[in-house]
Amino acid sequence: MSSNILLLTGGTGFIGFHVLLRALADGWTVRAAIRSLSKSDSLAKHPKVVALGVPDKLSFVEVPDITAANAYDEAIKGVTHVMHLASPLPSPFLDPLTGIYQPNINSVTALLNASLKAPTLKKLVITSSVFGNSPFPPDLSQRINAEFRVPNLPGPFDSMMPAYWGGKIAATNAIDAFYKDNKPSYSLSVIYPGFVFGADKRALKVEDFMSSTNRILLGIITGQNAEGPMPAGAVHVEDAAKIHVLALKEDAPRNIGSTIPHVFDEAWDIAAKHFPEAVKAGVFTKGSQPTIPVVWDASQTEKDFGLKFQTWEEMVVDAAGQYLELSGKPKA
């Protein structure tokens, strides 16, 4: 593996940081793409990275705008593998069309176009989402797996969730069309994770913990009531990271699901069961996040990689336990 170089985008993110740790531990030489080199210390000097003792295996390259047409042309030079996790996230503060929908497509097409200029490239792994091949709104009559596809949404994209969902679908279809039209020499895998939960190895304080999708879970056990429902589908961050690194193998499946069905509000019963003292002390109080059922079957991934996805209960216990630790509260 000494001659292989992995370009990792999104390494400062929730899944991405766990992928970075796992890749370095497995002996990969990692070139991490970040928006500004001034931020490199947040990764290079993080205690979890330092503890691995392989500073010579991690370098950085600056990609200021992941949606620019030539964003990755320099970053990709000389690499053998690419893991593309960087993606614009939904936010109510962004314009749905220009801040969410279009950037989700452009960030993928920029990487795909750069891949054609990288003759050393052997494997490209792209992170999508369970939204990327699921009907919007959810359709319980459809049994979805990693091979399932839906047509692009017609728009208009004037609110956050349709824009994000529509962008993910359009990006998935763009990947398929690109691979069919260009027939690149490298192999490709696309991963479709659900909502990601579990202990966040980036987090050194409570504020760090809140920068991931764990904040959705935390709301359910700290008395917050969501304004609207969210679709089912979750994966433990450790499972997500493991699958991403396994997908770097050139013979890994083309499409890879990474999700299990779950019910958000069951998090409260799980927290009450495992952390009764936190409930008694009022640290944990009952909130609600309604769930829209979705039939998304990722069992083929368990067969392909010989693993068993962790349960919703394990995700809740790991995330809630870390929150208590970072808050200085007893877990018992």
N, C-alpha and C positions, 0 to 999 in steps of 0.2 A: 504493500500500500504506500510505500515511501515515495513513489513517483506520482501518486495521485494527488490532485489538488481539488478541494471542494470549495466552490463559491457558494456562500450562504447569505441569502438576503433575509431580512427580518429577524436577525439574531438577537435583537434587544426585546423582541416580543415574548409573549407567554410561552407559546409552543417553541418558538425559535431559540430561546435561551436554553431550554431543555434539550433541544436538538444539538445545539452547540456543545453542551457538556458531554452528551453521549458520543458525539462524533469525535471530539478530542480524546475522550477516554478510550475510544476504539482505535485510536492511532491515526485518524485523518489529519492531514494538513489543511487547515481551514483559512480561507480568505473571506473575511466578513465584510459585506457591503453595508456601510452606514451613511447616513445623510451628511454628517460632518465629521471629519477626522478629529475634531476637538472633543468629540464624545467617545472616542475609543477607550479611554480609561474606565468608563462605566462598565465595559466588558472585560478588558484586559486585567484590571485590578479588582474585579469582583472576587470576594473570598472563595466562591465556589470554583471559579476559573483558576485562581492562583493555587488552590489546593491540588489541582491536577498536576502541577509541576511540569508543564510542557509549553513554556512561553515561546519557544521557537516554532511551535506548530500553529500559532495564531497570528495572522496579519490582517491589515485593514485596507479597504479601498473606499474612496468617497463616491457616493452616488447621490447628489443633492436632490434630484427630482426623479422618483421611480416611474413617473408617467411620461417622461420625455422620450421622444422617438429613438434617440441614440443613448439612452440612459446607461446601458450595460455594455456598450461596445468596448470600452477599455477594461472594465472590471472582469470580463469573461475571457480575456486573452490568456492562453496557456493553461486553462483549467481543464480537468478531465470530467468533473462532475459538477452539477449545479443543483442546489436546493433552493427553490423560490417560494419563500413564505411571506415576503413583504407584500402587504395589500392595504389599500385605504379602508378604514373602518367606518361603519355608519355613525353618524352624529347628527343630532337635531340642529346643530349650529352650522352645518354645511349645506350648501345648495344641493338639493337631491340629484339634479341632472349633472351639473358641472363639478360638484364636489364629491359625489358618491358613485353614481352610475358610470359615467365616462372614465374616471380614474381606475375603477376596477377592471375595465377592459384594457385601457391603455397600459397599465402596469404589466399585464401579461403579454400583450403583443410586443412591447418593447423588449422583453426578455426573449421571446420567440425569435424576433428579427435578429437580435444579437447572436443567438445560438447558431445561425447559419454562417456567421463569420468566425466560428471557433472550430477549426478542423481537429483540435485535440479532444473535443467533447465526446464522452462515451455515454453519459447518462444525464438526463434532465428530469428532475422531480418538481412538480408544481402543486402547491397546496390550493385547493379550491374550498368548498364548503358543501354540506348537505343541501344548502340552498341552490347550489350550482347545477343540480339536475333534478330538482323537485318542482312540481306544479305550484304556482302561486295564483290564488290562495291554495293551501293544502287540500288535497283530494284523497279522502280515505279509501276510495275505490281503487286507487293506484298502489301497487306494491313496488316500491322503489329499491333498486340496488345500484351498484357502481356503474353498471352498463346502461342504465336508464337515461333517456334524454327527453328534454322538452324544448319546444320552439322558443325563440326569443320573445320576451314580453313586448307588447305593442306600445306601452306607455299610455299617457304621459307620466313622467316620473316627477311628481310634485310633492312626494312625502318620503321620509327616510327609508322605511322598510321596503316598499316596492322598488325603490331605486337600488338599494343594496342587493336585494334578491334578483332583480332584473339584470344588474351588472354581473353577478356571479353566473347566471345562466348564459348570458351573452359571451362571457369569457370562456366558459366551458365549450360552447359551440365554436368559438374562434380557435381554440386549441385543436379541436377535432379537425376543423377545416384546414388549418395550417399543416398538421401532420399528414393529412391526406394529399394535399396539394404539393408539398415540398419533399415528402419522403426523405427526411434527414437520415444520416447514417447512424446517429446515436439512438438509444432507446429512451422511451418516455414513460413515466408513470404520473398519474394525477390522483391526488388523495382528497377524499371528501369527508372531513371531520365534522362532527356535531359540535354543539357548545362544549367548550373545554373547561374542566374544573379539576381541582386538586391542589395540593400544596405547591406554592409558587417559589421556586428556588431563587428567583431574583430578589424576592422580598426580604429586606433587612429591617423594615419598620411597617407599621400598620398602613401608612399611606401608600407604600409600594404594593401591598396586597390588594388595594382597591383599584389598581390600574389594569386589572384583567377581568375576564368574564366571571371570576369568583364573586364580584360585587352583586351579580344577579342572585347567586345562591345566598350570599350573606344577607341580602334584603329579606329573604324568606324567614330567616332565623333572628332578625333584629327588628321585627315589627313594621317592616315597610310593605305597603300594599301597592302592587304594580297597577298602572293605569289600564293595561291591556294584556291579552294572552300572548304567549310565545310558543312556537312549535316545539314538539318533543324531539329529542335526539341529543345525546351527551357522550363525552368520552373523557376518560382520565388523562391528564396531561402526560403522565408517564407512558401510557399506551400510545398516545399520539406521537410522542417523540420516538419511541421504539419503532413504530411502523414507518416513520419518515426515514430513519437510518437504514432499516431493512430494505426500503424501497430503492436505495442506491444501488442495489445489485442489478446488473444489467438484464437479468431474466425475471425481475419482479413483475407482477401483473401490470397491465396498462392502466386499469382503473381500480382504485382501492378505497373501499368504504371504511370509515373509522367512527362508529357511533352505535349506541344502544338506545332502545326506547326507555323513557323515564317519565315520571310525573313530578314536576317541580315542587309542588307543595308537600310531597312526602319527605322533603328535607327537614321539615319541622319535627316530625315524629322521630326521625333518625337522630337529630340533634338532642331531642329530649331523652332518648334512650341512652346515648353515649355520654352526654354531658349534663347530667341532672343538676349538678351544683351550679353550672352556669345559668341554667333555667331558674333555679331557686333564687339565685342572686340577682336575677333580672338582666344579666348580660345578654342572654338569648331570650327573645320574646317573639311570639308568633306573628308572622306576616303572611303574605300570599303573592304568588306568581302563577296565575292560571295557565294551564297547558292546553295547546291544540294538539290532539293526537296525530301522529304521522307514522305511516308504515314504511320504514326505511330499514332494509335488511342488509347488515354488513357481516353476516355469519361466514360468508365466503372468505373474508380476510382472516378470520380465526383459523380456517382450514389451510389457507395458503401459507400462513406464517407460523402455524403451530402454536397459537396463543389463545388465551381466554380474556376477553375484555373485562376490566374491573367493573364492579357494579356501581349504581348510583349511590348506594350506601357508603361504599368505600370512598367515592369522590367527596361526599358530604363530610365524612369523618376526617379525612385528610385536610380539607380546606378549613373546616370549622376549628379543628385542633390547632392548625397553624395560626389562625386568627387569634385564638386565646393566648398562644405563646407570645405572639408579637405584642399583644395587649398587656402582657404581664399578668394574665388571669390563670388560675389553676384549671387544669383540664379535667380533673376527677369530678 
